Structures are given as structure tokens and as C-alpha cells.
């Protein structure tokens, strides 16, 4: 697989996770300059929801919106859809040319695997661009982001708030009454809200497998402890897989207190490690959103490993941050689809 765009050289496995939230990070497209090609990509699945074993058709349309011929248009990154077994064949279509105003439609076929059920969805991020004639400063619409749900799986989401003057602390005294808002990163609908209990924890059980944005809100008299570069992390990206437990932890300090001195640390790599868990605690309730929110509890047990993705810490917000933060829940069989031109 080749990757010609500098912010996409992290690998196709990373790209599969970021298609969910990437659109907001890309710059708005302006009118193409005179005499330049301008390829744009749309990618869709034939259905919005699937079950394991269902047939999948992915359609990709590449259009040249510019006033010059786009030469050598090709798939430069992507084509590794997590949760889909594709028919064998060439990893990507042969390069093709597009005259101004012309489009080319590519189609790939496969079937949903059990990995799609475990993740709760199938998705991809496909990056097409021309070898010649295209303005490389205008690549915001060169990405196709197909997505579809694979419902049925459920996991657990554990949310923690601790007190420490060191943002890298893995434990500390619990902080109560920290408001937590959990939003489905795909539908952008609030899944549930709640507050941490006396143990500084809020546990959500039977959470539909998907990706979630977790936002902590500090109560009066508290602030989020900044790291060595001044970032105060309160927002996390959490992929919840079937039968797994994910933990996001916010570190707070009392307002007015100085943060503890911290040694410079290497640029962080946001991770999201899914670990199986059979622990269930039901001692308090969160305030669920109207549509099927999971039961929540502020459990009193020992802390779980921190697996949240501190996306706000990653330098260079936007595409680079999201690309680094996306990690597959489980090892997923990813075979690039065989694209067939329909014209």
C-alpha cells in the first residue's frame, strides 16, 4: 500500500478508525483555481445496517470538478474496511484519467464478518488523488468515508475522575460530581449523561458496540490538570467493542492550586485497548438520554486500566490527531477490496 499524502503515512489500519470523525477536521473546499484538476470522492455502502454474513456492496464515485484533466487518479490510501471480507483480486484499481467534469464509478463486493459485529460497525476512509494536474493544497474532498452499523454487540464503559497535580497520574483520590457526557461519534447523538459517585467512577453497562466521544465537565472549584505543554484533557475517543470494557480517566486539581512540575515527555500516542471484563457494579444511576441509554453506576471497586484516547493532547489537531487516535478494537482481518469500474 502506498501513502503519498504526508498526514496519511501512518498506515491503513489507522485510517479505518478515523472515518467516523474526520469530516470536521478537514478544511472547507474553496473554488478550484483556473487550469487545475480537482478530484472529489464519495463512497457509500448499499445499506445502512448489516448482520454477520450479509452481502456488502461499496460504491465509490470519483469526480473531477476542476477545469484541467486529472492524470493518473488512483487510490493512495485506504481500502481496508474493518469487519468486511472482500472478494480477492487487485488491491486497488489501475490509475485512470478524468477529463474536466467527468466521473468514474468503482464497485467492490464482500460480506460482513464477525469482526464487524464486534466493532458495531463497518467503515473505511478512501483517499484518491491524481498524479498530475491537481492542486495538492485542496484535498479536503478527496476522501470517501462509508459507514454502516452492525448492531447487536454490547460492552462496558468505565469513566473515572481522580485528583492529582500530575496529569500523567494513573490513580489518585476520587473526584465526585464530575459531569460526564457520552455521545455516539457516528450519529452525533448524546447517548447518556451522568456524574461520578463517591468512588469517582461512573460505569455504563450494556453499551452498544460503537465509537463514543466522552466529555468530562469539571465541577465548581475544580479544573482539569494541564500537562507539560499546557493541555487540559477532558475529552476522549472510546471504541466500545462487543464483550469488552473501555476506561476513560480525567485528572483534576483544585482551582487555584499549582500543577506539580512535570518532566518533558515524548509526543503521546493515543491508544484504545479493549480488554474483556466480567465485573459489574450497580450502585448508582446515571441520567440516560431518551433513546436506549445503558444502565450506569458509580462503582466502588478497584480502578481499571486506563485505555481512553486522549485525543486533545495530540499535536496538530484535525486530521493528524484523529489518524493517530484510531485503533481497532480487535485484530481485524482486512483485505483490500477488488474494485470494478462500472462504466
C-alpha positions in Angstrom: 0.0 0.0 0.0 1.2 3.4 -0.9 0.7 6.7 1.0 1.5 9.9 -0.8 -0.2 12.4 1.5 2.1 13.4 4.4 -0.5 13.1 7.1 -1.7 9.7 5.9 1.6 7.9 6.2 0.6 6.2 9.5 -0.8 3.1 7.7 -4.2 1.8 6.5 -5.0 0.2 9.8 -5.2 3.7 11.4 -7.3 5.1 8.7 -10.1 2.6 9.3 -11.0 4.2 12.6 -10.9 7.8 11.7 -13.5 7.9 9.0 -16.1 8.4 11.7 -15.0 11.8 13.0 -12.6 13.1 10.3 -15.0 15.4 8.3 -14.9 18.1 10.9 -11.1 18.2 10.8 -10.8 18.9 7.1 -10.8 22.4 5.7 -13.7 23.7 3.7 -13.2 23.3 0.0 -12.8 26.6 -2.0 -13.3 27.1 -5.7 -10.6 25.3 -7.7 -8.0 27.5 -9.3 -8.3 28.1 -13.1 -6.4 25.4 -15.0 -6.2 22.8 -12.3 -7.9 19.5 -11.7 -9.9 18.9 -8.6 -10.9 15.3 -7.8 -13.7 14.7 -5.3 -14.7 11.4 -3.8 -18.0 9.9 -2.4 -18.1 6.4 -1.0 -21.2 4.5 0.3 -22.4 1.1 1.3 -25.6 -0.2 -0.2 -27.3 -0.4 3.2 -27.1 1.5 6.5 -27.2 -1.6 8.7 -26.0 -5.2 8.3 -25.7 -8.5 10.1 -22.9 -11.0 10.1 -22.8 -12.8 6.7 -24.8 -10.2 4.9 -23.5 -9.2 1.4 -22.0 -5.8 1.1 -21.6 -3.5 -1.9 -19.4 -0.5 -1.7 -19.7 2.1 -4.4 -17.0 4.8 -4.9 -17.5 7.8 -7.3 -14.5 9.9 -8.2 -15.3 13.2 -10.0 -13.1 15.8 -11.5 -14.6 19.2 -10.6 -11.7 21.2 -12.0 -11.0 22.7 -15.4 -8.0 20.5 -16.3 -7.6 16.8 -16.8 -6.7 14.8 -13.7 -4.0 12.4 -14.8 -3.2 9.1 -13.1 -6.0 9.2 -10.5 -5.6 6.3 -8.1 -6.3 5.0 -4.6 -3.5 6.3 -2.5 -4.6 5.1 0.9 -7.5 3.1 2.4 -9.3 0.1 1.0 -9.0 -1.8 4.3 -12.6 -1.9 5.6 -12.7 -3.4 9.1 -15.3 -6.0 9.5 -15.7 -6.9 5.8 -14.3 -9.9 4.0 -13.8 -8.8 0.4 -13.6 -10.9 -2.8 -9.9 -11.4 -3.8 -8.2 -9.6 -6.6 -6.1 -6.5 -7.2 -5.6 -4.3 -4.2 -6.8 -1.2 -6.0 -7.9 -0.1 -9.4 -5.4 0.8 -12.1 -4.7 4.6 -12.4 -7.1 6.4 -14.7 -7.6 9.8 -16.2 -10.6 12.1 -15.7 -11.4 14.9 -18.0 -13.0 18.1 -16.5 -16.5 17.3 -15.3 -16.0 13.5 -15.8 -16.7 10.8 -13.2 -15.7 7.2 -12.7 -17.7 4.7 -10.6 -15.9 1.9 -8.8 -17.7 -1.0 -7.1 -16.5 -3.6 -4.6 -18.3 -6.6 -3.1 -17.9 -8.6 0.1 -19.6 -9.9 3.2 -19.8 -8.8 6.8 -17.5 -10.7 9.2 -17.8 -11.4 12.9 -15.3 -8.6 13.4 -17.9 -6.1 12.2 -20.3 -7.3 14.9 -17.6 -7.0 17.5 -16.9 -3.4 16.4 -20.5 -2.5 16.0 -19.9 -1.0 12.5 -18.0 -1.3 9.3 -16.2 1.7 7.8 -13.3 3.0 5.7 -11.6 6.1 4.6 -10.6 6.1 1.0 -8.2 8.7 -0.4 -8.0 9.2 -4.1 -5.8 11.8 -5.9 -4.3 12.5 -9.3 -0.6 12.2 -10.1 -0.7 15.2 -12.4 -2.8 18.3 -12.8 -4.3 18.5 -9.3 -3.8 21.3 -6.8 -2.4 19.4 -3.7 -3.5 22.3 -1.4 -7.1 21.4 -2.0 -7.6 17.8 -0.8 -10.4 18.2 1.7 -12.9 16.4 -0.6 -10.6 13.7 -1.8 -11.7 11.3 1.0 -14.7 8.9 0.9 -16.0 7.8 4.3 -18.5 4.9 4.0 -20.0 3.7 7.3 -22.8 1.2 8.2 -23.9 -0.2 11.6 -23.6 -3.9 12.6 -25.9 -3.9 15.7 -26.2 -6.5 18.5 -22.9 -6.3 20.3 -22.5 -4.7 23.7 -19.7 -3.7 26.0 -18.9 -1.7 29.2 -17.6 1.9 29.5 -16.0 2.9 32.8 -15.5 6.6 33.4 -13.2 7.8 36.2 -12.2 11.2 37.7 -9.2 11.4 40.1 -7.3 14.2 41.8 -3.7 14.8 41.1 -1.3 17.6 40.3 0.3 15.4 37.7 -1.7 14.9 34.5 0.0 11.6 33.9 -1.1 10.1 37.2 -2.9 6.7 36.8 -4.6 6.9 40.1 -5.5 9.4 42.9 -8.2 10.3 45.3 -11.7 10.2 43.6 -13.4 13.3 42.5 -17.2 13.3 42.8 -19.9 15.1 40.9 -18.0 15.3 37.7 -20.5 15.6 34.9 -19.8 13.1 32.0 -21.5 13.3 28.6 -21.2 10.3 26.3 -22.0 10.9 22.6 -22.2 8.4 19.8 -19.3 9.5 17.5 -21.2 8.2 14.4 -24.7 9.5 14.9 -23.5 12.5 16.9 -26.4 11.9 19.3 -26.0 12.1 23.1 -26.0 8.5 24.4 -26.2 9.3 28.1 -25.1 11.7 30.8 -24.2 11.1 34.4 -22.0 12.2 37.3 -19.2 10.4 39.1 -20.1 8.9 42.5 -18.2 8.8 45.8 -15.7 6.4 44.2 -15.0 8.9 41.4 -16.5 6.4 38.9 -19.4 6.2 36.5 -20.0 2.8 34.9 -22.1 2.2 31.8 -23.1 -1.4 31.1 -24.7 -3.0 28.0 -23.4 -0.1 25.8 -24.0 -0.9 22.1 -20.7 -1.6 20.4 -19.6 1.6 18.5 -17.3 4.6 19.0 -18.1 7.2 21.6 -16.9 10.7 22.5 -16.6 11.1 26.2 -16.5 14.7 27.6 -15.9 15.4 31.3 -17.1 18.7 32.9 -15.3 19.9 36.0 -17.5 20.8 39.0 -17.2 24.2 40.7 -13.8 24.6 42.5 -12.0 22.1 40.2 -10.1 22.3 37.0 -8.5 19.7 34.7 -4.8 19.3 35.4 -2.8 20.6 32.5 0.1 18.5 31.1 3.7 19.7 30.5 2.5 21.5 27.3 -0.4 23.2 28.9 -3.2 20.9 27.5 -6.0 20.1 30.0 -7.5 16.9 28.8 -11.3 16.5 29.3 -12.3 14.8 26.0 -11.7 11.2 25.0 -12.4 8.9 22.0 -13.6 5.5 23.1 -14.3 2.5 20.8 -16.5 0.1 22.7 -16.4 -3.5 21.4 -18.6 -6.5 22.0 -17.7 -8.1 25.3 -15.0 -5.5 26.1 -14.5 -2.9 28.8 -13.1 0.6 28.0 -12.0 3.1 30.6 -11.5 6.9 30.3 -10.0 8.8 33.1 -9.9 12.6 33.7 -7.3 14.1 36.1 -8.3 17.2 38.0 -6.9 19.5 40.6 -8.5 22.1 42.8 -8.8 25.5 41.3 -6.0 27.8 42.4 -3.5 25.1 43.1 -0.4 24.9 41.0 0.2 21.8 39.0 3.1 19.6 40.0 6.3 20.1 38.0 6.5 17.7 35.1 9.4 16.4 33.0 9.0 16.8 29.3 7.5 13.6 27.8 7.7 12.2 24.2 4.8 13.1 22.0 1.9 10.9 23.2 0.4 8.2 21.2 -3.3 7.9 21.9 -4.4 4.3 22.4 -7.6 2.5 23.0 -7.0 -1.0 24.3 -10.1 -3.2 24.6 -9.9 -5.7 27.5 -12.5 -8.3 28.4 -14.2 -7.8 31.7 -16.9 -9.7 33.7 -17.1 -7.1 36.5 -20.5 -5.5 37.0 -21.3 -2.8 39.6 -24.8 -1.3 40.0 -24.7 1.0 43.0 -25.9 4.3 41.4 -27.6 5.5 38.3 -26.7 8.0 35.6 -29.2 10.2 33.8 -29.8 8.4 30.4 -30.7 10.0 27.2 -34.2 9.1 26.0 -33.1 6.7 23.3 -31.9 3.4 24.8 -29.2 4.5 27.1 -27.3 1.9 29.1 -27.6 1.5 32.9 -24.8 3.3 34.7 -23.3 3.0 38.1 -20.7 4.8 40.2 -18.9 1.6 41.4 -16.7 1.4 44.4 -14.2 -1.3 43.3 -10.6 -1.0 42.3 -9.5 1.0 39.3 -9.3 -0.5 35.9 -6.5 0.1 33.4 -6.8 3.4 31.6 -7.5 2.8 27.9 -9.0 6.1 26.8 -7.8 8.0 23.8 -6.6 11.5 24.9 -7.1 13.0 21.5 -6.9 16.6 22.7 -3.3 16.0 23.6 -2.0 15.1 20.2 -0.1 18.0 18.4 -1.6 19.2 15.2 -5.3 18.9 15.8 -7.5 17.7 13.0 -6.6 15.0 10.5 -3.2 14.0 12.2 -4.8 13.8 15.6 -7.6 11.6 14.5 -5.5 9.4 12.4 -3.2 8.7 15.4 -6.1 8.1 17.8 -7.9 5.5 15.8 -7.1 1.9 16.9 -9.1 -1.2 16.0 -10.9 -2.9 19.0 -9.7 -6.4 18.0 -7.4 -7.8 15.3 -9.5 -7.4 12.2 -9.0 -9.3 9.0 -8.6 -6.6 6.4 -8.3 -7.4 2.8 -8.4 -4.6 0.3 -11.5 -4.9 -1.9 -11.4 -5.6 -5.6 -12.8 -2.5 -7.3 -14.6 -3.0 -10.6 -15.3 0.0 -12.8 -19.0 0.2 -13.7 -18.5 2.3 -16.8 
